[in-house]
Amino acid sequence: MNATWSRFNITSIVLGFAFLYLPIVLLVVFSFNESKLVTVWGGFSTKWYVSLFHNQGLMDAAWVTVRVGVISATVATVLGTLAALTLTRYTRFRGRMLFSGMVFAPLVMPEVITGLSLLLLFVAIGMDRGLMTVTLAHITLTMCFVAVVVQSRLVTFDRSLEEAAMDLGAPPVKTFFQITLPVIMPAIVSGWMLAFTLSLDDLVIASFTSGPGATTLPMKIYSQVRLGVTPEINAACTILIAIVAVGVIAASVVNKRREVQRQLDEQAAQRG
Amino acid sequence: MKSLGSIRRDFAPWNDPNAKPYIQFENVTKRFGDFTAVNNLSLTIFEREFFALLGASGCGKSTLLRMLAGFEEPTAGRILLDGQDLRGIPPYRRPVNMMFQSYALFPHMTVENNIAFGLKQDGMARPDIERRVGEMLKLVKLEQFAKRKPHQLSGGQRQRVALARSVAKRPKVLLLDEPLGALDKKLREETQFELMDLQQELGLTFVVVTHDQEEAMTMADRIAIMDKGEVMQVATPAEVYEAPGSRFVAGFVGNVNMFEGKVARGAAGAASIDAGNGITIRTENAGDAAAGATVAFAIRPEKIKVSSKKPADAVNAIEGEVYDIAYLGDMTVYHIKLDDGHVVRASAMNAARVTEDPLTWNDRAWVSFRPDAGVVLTR
């Protein structure tokens, strides 16, 4: 392989990364802008961050988003895990193909359709739109993602672990909580995080199913932008980016460390 | 006193008509859909016996073990353990434990917690658990690895943890599914003897499933040879090797030369077999083969002598040509092509460093054997 940096390679990398990150960098930079005009640099300042925390509307929306995210991700994780267990374990029941297709259909379903159909449902059964309906809608949206993540782990799960536990005297329920669940826990946790992130940044479905008093952060930002972008919004977005980035980096560092430690352990074990 | 094979067996409850059977398979059949894994099989295993189920993959031996453990229920027939019918008893209430082929160690638990798992399920008191775990670790020589996780152990160490975990509850029967399959050859041989010692020490009944005939021969008191869901023969290793019950068993265990031919009876067990092309074999082990029946005469390579001249006193001697020679150090294997095209395998122990009458490729040679060296197989 040729490892030298040709002019072509450098240009491609610069262009590629610029394409991906220039908008985000601009947003972050302008969140520290002194001027009220979003596109004119007026000097460094953190005043928009201060005013952000005094903007009751944005703070309320953030709180709504966190509550919706935590509740919907948790419920979706439980349901998605159960669906994944059923689909990998009971391979011979009638209608399995249909069932598995139906669990995964929302993955490719356009969000507008999911949102609209949920709205129609809530109206039909006379459910007042609010925190409850957004949460339910997000559970519908994210459950299938959790199911996919957990199922891919379960496919490689060694069933003889469960048999060994039962052989040693653990009844099925105990086996599930003492053996199966701890072993697949990393997949469940990443399923939860995926579900939480999806709920956090969903705008379309939330717009359809939310009601008064349950405005989520993406909805709030979107509605404010229509009135003109303020540096406050830039600050809010920068904080969101920071949270997501820290989360992703922390997760990958922990994973990498664990992997390295594991390899070292295995080498040590082979030696002696 | 004469005995089949080179070992005298004092432990032989299977020859005692009053011995109480410990594990009984009675006409057990197991079907998976259209596939019959175990077909109307009956088998008796005695207490403290080291019993091996030997067969190629797919012969139903693992299914048999899994039915004993309770992971599968027989489609028909019943399984008794110490007189108790096991039907309907789930695996977690059976007094048997299993050592899995993959070891199935719990990856999120330390070695000592793996071993303690079964004891905790029984609600044993904490100090008792600690003492028992300590004993088990000592038994498998892993005391200093108690706090390690399974992935921090080598293959051999994992195998010993799995073993310790499965005997920790002192089960009535220990089931071992290919217990040494994942170990390399040298470690496997060491571990075979360790397993035998362990079985003696604990006084347990062992049922081991293996496809490795050497492993079964080394460890087991008796071997059941299985094919297509049926038991072909149940016997001691020496009987299986020296007195196989059928062509299949003779061919499955060890190397064998077979001559097909018609029987002409002689006096009391003796017979001569006309194998065609002027080859007539005289044997003392014709059993109950009927005169005129087509049978196989089976003889093991090490019971055939190869020489450059016809031995003067030989009852059976056939001439041929040296076709191939393999020098293996402890022994030499000859392939002799008889004049009718039949290739005979013969092996000679290299008991001396220097050979008096060495042979080479394409030499004329004689194969000879005693009348009691082979057996006649009717099936």
Interface residues (C-beta under 8 A of the other chain):
Chain A: D158 S160 L161 E163 A164 A165 M166 D167 L168 G169 A170 P171 K174 I179 P182 V183 R262 D265 E266 A268 A269 Q270 G272
Chain B: A69 G70 F71 P90 P91 Y92 R93 V96 N97 M98 F100 Q101 S102 A104 F106 P107 H108 F117 G118 Q121 D122 R148 K149 H151 Q152 L153 S154 Q157 R165 S166 K169
